Amino acid sequence: MMKKLPDAEFEVMKVVWANEPPITTNIIMEQIGYEKGWKAQTVNSLMLRLVERDFLSTDKKGKERIYYPLINKEDYLKFETSNFMRQFHDNSLLDLVNTLYADQALTDNDINELLEWAKQRKD
């Protein structure tokens, strides 16, 4: 069963999903590791945790370890979104929209897009 990823592991998975497999720790270091101040050992640990959580598979290619995604981005985002909706909004889209509206996070343009989206789904 899929579980929520800690933030650092999710950041690694975003890089994995954005690149053509196989992925190496060097790719992760180049794209986010140096910027975040991670050591190569940190990235190796994160990758191995993702293998343990069944998000990645791994093989050895010569001296290098390579990784392949086992979970695609869309499936994970569906999982996260449904958890968020259930946990914070009792599965109510209206409650989520009301929260965003009250927080002034929705613009008039956003509301028009939502109305257009709903209209297309209804027809």
N, C-alpha and C positions, 0 to 999 in steps of 0.2 A: 504494500500500500504506500502511496506517495505521501511524503511528509514535507512540511514547510522547511525551506532552506534558510539557514542563518544568512545575514546580509553578505558577508564576505564570499560564501559559497555561491550565492545568487549572482554576485558580480562576476565570478569566474564563469558561471554557466552562460551569462549574457555574452561573454567573449567566445565561448565554445559555440553557441548558436549563431554568432555573427560570422564565423569562419568555416571554411570548407574542411571537413575532417580528412586526415587525422590531425588532432591538436597536440601540441607539445607544451611543456612548461615554458619554453622560450617564447612562444606566441603569447601566453598569458603575461609573462614578465614584460614583454615589449608593449603590449596594448594597455595594461593597467597596473602591473606590478611595480614598475619603477615609480610611476606617478603616485602610487599609494605608499611607497616606501617599504614594500615587502621584500624580504630576502627570498632567494630561490627555494630555500628549505620550507618557507611558509607556503609558497605556491605548491610545492610537492605535497605537503600535508593536506592542503585544501583539496587537491586533485584526488588523493587517496581516500579522503573522507567521502568525496562524491562517488567514488567507485564503491565504497562500502554501502552508501545509500542507494545504489543502483541507478544513479544518474549518468554515470560514465562506465565504459568498459575500457580495459587497458591491455596493451601488448608491449612486448619489447621489440625494438627494431635496432639491432646492433647494441650499442650501449645506451641508446635513448629509449625512454618510455613514451609511447604514444597513446592517445585517448580518443574514444569515439562516444558521441552522445547516445544515450539509451532512451532519454525522455526528450520529446521535442518541446520547443518554446510554447507553442499554442496549448498543448496539453497541460503544461505547468501553469500557464496563466489562467486557464479555465479553473484549475484546481484552486489556485490562490484567490481568484475572484469569488468563486462560490463560497470559500471559507470566510472571506471578508464580509460578503453579503449576509451570510448566516450569523456570524459572530457580532457584527456591529449594526446591522440593519434589519434583523429578523426576516431576511430574504425579501425585503421590500425595496423595489427600485424607486418607488415614490419617496420613501424615507431617505434614501441616498440622495436623490435629486433635491429634496427639501433641505437637507444638510448642506449641500453644495450651494444652493441658492441663498440660504441664510448667511452663509460665510462669504457671500459675494464672489464665489469662485466661478460662477456661471455668468457669462456675458449674454447680452440679447442675441448675439449671433449663435452662441451655444444652444440657447433655448430654441431658436428657429431651426437649427440642425436637428435637435432632438424631436421637434414636432414633425419635421419632414421625414425623419427616420421612422417614427411611429406610424405616420400616414402610409408610407410605403409598405410597412409590415402588415398593416390592417387590410389593405386592398387585395 
